[in-house]
Amino acid sequence: MLNDNYNILNDSILQLPIFYSEGSCEQVIVDRLSEYRDFLMSNNIGDVSLRESIDLFIGKVSKMYEEYYLGHQNKAYALFKEAFEYETRGRLPVKTVLPKEPLYRARINNNNIDYSTDEMFHIKYSLRSKVKTQRYSFPGLPCLYLGASSYVCWLELDRPQMEQFQVAEILQRDKTKDYEVIDFCVHPHAFYKELIAKDNNKKTEHENLTFDDYLRWWPIMAVCSVAVKNEDDPFKPEYIFPQFVLQYYLEEKMDDIIGIKYMSIKAGRVSMKQYESDYRTYANYVIPIKSLTGSLEEYCCELSNQFEVKNTVSGKEHQMISDMVDVNQIKWEVIGNDEEIDETPLDKAVIYTKSGIPLHYGKSGFRKIEKILSGEIIKELVYDDECF
């Protein structure tokens, strides 16, 4: 039987990301975590040690911000580490396996010349001065930022015009290997569905993640999932804790972990219903460089050995091909009858408009971009003889 306590995962107190328009970042975090602790207590969920750990976590995070603002970054990181390790009880963080299906990287292209496949990998070492602060990376640190869909890449770039939207398909070179990532994308709605699936003896993504463990993991995810209040400000306090997570990963040298998976905050700005759908429509990945191989090398050799940029298509090319598909000059590749065609998870996904209208992702222009990248279009054109 499904535990009645699992229903709290659908309560507004647990919903992520956290958006705010007034007050300081650190106070918003303390207030939400305090509400979370009180909510568990009022519903008689969790034991005393869980509530004590949340109290300790709140105190350490609050002090972490204070030390950071005083310029004491070493003290701030030490407080983060104490909070992080106590909340996870010394165990490794929640993890998942990097999906074997294609991932995507996108860039805004305002030029007439398309980016090369190399330029769609991580930022070159020689251009590290252009690397800005990101949620999970520091200024000057090249990282491979990937999206589980071209749609989430578009959101992360603040929804540029489609003709300026260049996308690359990134593939894992050796699909027999399982690359693990720290998972900050276990949304309460998604985990509730996993618990139901487990109750029906179905396999889930987080087989070993218990309800009690999730209650300890949620405060960490919450601090990592605070929306930026002032996007134009150079300094973003919402990034302090997530960047410390990356530092922890790098310093602890967890060799079995390759990077971090996290939910797109910007997906929630479109519709909070987005998180009720399949994770692939809003999941991001950040994979930091692993080595510096010399002044003549522009890319991390380890990441280059693990991933390849298989293909890239600019917005202008995508529009041209799409127009030809729409008038049946190019057709999707079909092998056998419809029953034999393998659907990918993205074909079955759903995305939502600002007003909450559900749309079939498989019919969207973003799925069309991904099909173009994967080569699912027949190379033969249906020509009109009058054109020649």
N, C-alpha and C positions, 0 to 999 in steps of 0.2 A: 504493500500500500504506500502511496505517496504521502510523505510526511506533511501534515497540515502547515507546519512552519515554513515550508518552501514557498508558500504564497506571499511571504514578505518580500520576495525578490521582485514582485510586481508593484511594490509600494513606491510612491514618489520619493520617499526619503533615500532610497537606494539608486534612483535613476541617475545615469551618467550620460553625457558629460555634465559638469557643473558650470552654469552660466551665471554671470553677475554683472551688474552695471554700477553698483555703488559699494563703497567701502574698500578695504584693502584685501589683497589676495589672501594673506595669511589669516585674517580674521574670518573671511568667508570659509576657509578650510577648517579652522577651529570650530566655527559654528556648525558646519555640516557634520563633522565627525562627532561633535557632542550630541547633536540630534540623533545621529545613528546609534550611539551608545545608549541614549535614553530610550530610543525606540526598541532596541533589543531588550532592555530591562523591563519596559512596560508590557512587552509581549512574552516575558519570561523565556527568552531564547538565549542559549549559550550559558556557560558556567561563569563563576566568579573570575577565573583566570582570563577568560576572553574579555570581560569588561575592564579588568585591570590592565590588560595589554593595550586596549584601546586608549585608556587614560594615559598610560605611559607614552604611547605613540603620539597622542595629541600634545603632551608636554614637550617631548623631544622635538617635534616638528615646529612648534611655536618658538622654542629656543633657537632652533636652527635658523629660522628667518631673522631673529634678532641678531645673532652672531654674524650672519651674512651681511646684513645691512650695516654693521659696524666695520666691515672689511675683514673680518676674521674667517676667511674661507676654510682654513684648516679645521678650526673649531666647528664651523657649520657642517663640514663634511663628516666629522667625527660623530656629531649628534645625529646626522642622517643615518650613518651606518649603524649606530646603536638602535635607532628606531626600526630600521629595515630588518635587521637581523633578529631583533626580539619579536617583531610581529610575525616573522616567518619561522620563529623558533629554531633558528640555526639551520633549517633545511634549505635546499635550493628553492628558488622562486618557482611559481607556476610556469610550466613550459608547454610548448606545443611544437609540432614538426612543421618546418617550412613546406608549403604545398608544392607538389611536383608539377602542377599545371603552370602555365605561363604567368609571370608577373609583369608589371608595366612601370615604365618611367616616362614622364612627360616633361616637356619644357615649352615655354612660350617662345615662339619664333616670329619676330617682327620683320625678318629679313627676307629677301628674295631667294637666298641660298639656304637650303636645308642643312640642318645639323648632320654630321656624319654619324655612322654607327658608334664610333669611338666617343664622340662628343655626347652620346646619350648614355654613357656609363657614368661613373662618379666624376666629380670635378677633378681636373688634372692637378697634380701636385704643384705645377708651376703657377696655377691660378688659385692656390689656397687662400690668397689674400681676399678673394671675392666671397669666400664662404661665410655666410652670416650665422648669427645664433639661430638655432632651431630647437624644437622641443626636446629632442634627444641627442643633440650634438652641440659642441662648442664652436665659436668662431674659429675659422682656420683649420678645422678638422674635416677632411673630405669623407663623406659617407655615401653609401649607395642607398638612396631613398626609393622605395618601391611601393606600388599600390597593387592590391589584389584585383583591381579592375581599372580600366581606363577612365571610368566614371569617377572613381575616388581621386584619381590623379587630377582630373579636371576641377574637382571641388577644391583640392589642396592648392591649386594655382589660382583660386578665386574666380573660377568660371570664366576663363577668357573666351574671346570670340573663337569659333571653331576653326576658322582659317588660320589662326595663329597657334593652334594646338597641335604640337608635334609629339607623337607617341612612339615608344620603342617597346618591343616584346623582349623580355629578359628571361632566359631559360637556365635552369640548372644543368650543368654539363653532364654530371654523373647522377642519373636518377635512381641509382641503387643506394645512394647515400641519404641518410636522414639527418638533415641539419636542424638543430633545435634552436628555438628563440624563446626569450622570456615573454610571457603572454600577458599584456595589459589590455587585451581585447575581449575578455570574458564578460560580456555585458550581462547584467542581471536577467534580462529577458531571455537571452540566449542560453544562459546556464539553467534557467527554469525549464526550458524545453529539453535540455540535456538530461535533467533529473527525471523528467517524464519518460524520456526514451530509455533511460537506464531501468526505470521501473517496469518497462515493457521488454526488458532483456535485449535492448538494441545497443549496438556499439556507438560510442560517442567520442568526440574529439578529446575530452578531458576525462578519461576513464578513471584515473586515480585521484581526481579532485573531489574531496568530500564536501558536504554542505558546511560542516564546521570549519574546514580549511578555507573555504570560500569566504566565510564571514571574517576571517583574519586577513585574507588577501584584499577584500574590498576597500578598506581604508587606504591601502597603498595605491590601488588603481584610482581611487577618487582623487588623491593629491596629484596624480599624474594626468588627470583628465579635466583640469580646470581650463575653461576657455579664456583666451587672452582678452582682457578688457580693452586695452588700447593697442591695436594692431600696428599703428604707426610709430610707437615708442621704440627706441633702440633697445632699452632694457625691459625685459618681460619677467616679472617675478614668478609668473606661472610656470616658467621653465626651470626654476632652480632645482626643485626636487627631481624632475625627470632627468635633468642633466647629471645630477649626482648618481642616478641609477646607472647611466651609461658609464660614469667614472668607476663605479663599483664593479661593473661587469669587466671593464678593462683592467683594473688593478688586481682583481681577484683571479684573473686569468682562468675563467671557466671555459676550458677548452672545448667542452661539449656544446657550448652555446655560441651561435654565430652572430646573433643580433637581438633585436627587440621588435615585437609585434604590438601595435597600439591602434586604438580606434580613432577614426577621423572625427575631430571635433567639429569640423566644418560641415559634415554630413548632418549633424544635429541642428545646425543653423538653418538648414533647409527644412527638415522635418524630423522630429524625435521618433516618428514611426519607422524611420530608416533602420533603427537598431533592432526592430522586431523581425527584420528580414534576414536573409542569409548573410553571414559575416563578410563574404567576399565583396559586397558592395560598399563597405566602409572601412575595411582593414588596411592598415599601412605597415610597412616594415622598414627598419633602419639597420643597415649593416655597415659598421665602421671599418676603415682600412685596417689591415693586420700587419703591414710591414712597410718600411721605407727601403727601396732597393737601389738607390743611387740617383744622382742628379739627372741622368739621361732617361730614366724611367718615369713615365707620366702617370702610370696607374699601378695600383696594388697588385703584385703578382699573384698573391693568394686569392684575391677576389676574382682576378682574371681567369685563374684555373678552375674556379668554382662556378662562375657564371659567364654567359655570353650574351651579347646583344644580337639577337637573331635577325631582327628586321626593324625598320623604322619607317613611319609614314607621316608626312606633314599634313597639316590641315587642308592645304590646297590640293594635294594629291588625293586625300580622302574624299574631298568634295567632288572631284572629277570622277573618281571611280564610283562613288555612290550614285551620281547622276546617271552613269552608264548602266549601273545595276537597275535603277528605277525604270529605265526604258528598255530593259531586257537586252542590252547589248553585251552585258556580262552576266553570267549566272553563277549562283552558288554551286560549288561542287557537290554532287549527289552520287553516292555509291549505293547501288541496289535500291530497295524500297525504303520508305520512311522509317519502318521499324528497325532497320539495320543501322541507322545513323546514331552514333553515340552523342548524347547531349552532355555538355559540360555543366558544372554547377552554375556558371553564369547564365546559361540558357534558361534556367529555372528560377533565377533570382527576380526580386521585385525591388523597384526604387519608388520613391514618393516625391510628389511635387510639394511646393511650399504649403499648399492648402490641404495636403494629406491624401491626394488622389494616388492610388497605387498604379504603377505602370509595369508592364512586362519587360524586364531588362533585355530578354532575348530578342525583342523587336526594336530595340532602341538603336540610335545612331552609334552609341558607344560600343554595343556588341558588334555592329557592322565594322567599326574600326578594328576590333580584335580579330574578326574573321579575315579582314584584309591582311593583317599582320601575320596570321597563322597560315596564310596561303590557301584558304578554303574557297578561293575563287578560281574558276576554270580559266586557264590562260587563253583559250580560244575565244575570240570575239565573234559575235553574230553580226557580220557586216552587211550593210546595205549596198548592193551592187552599184547603185547610182552614185555612190561616193567615189567610185574609181573610173 
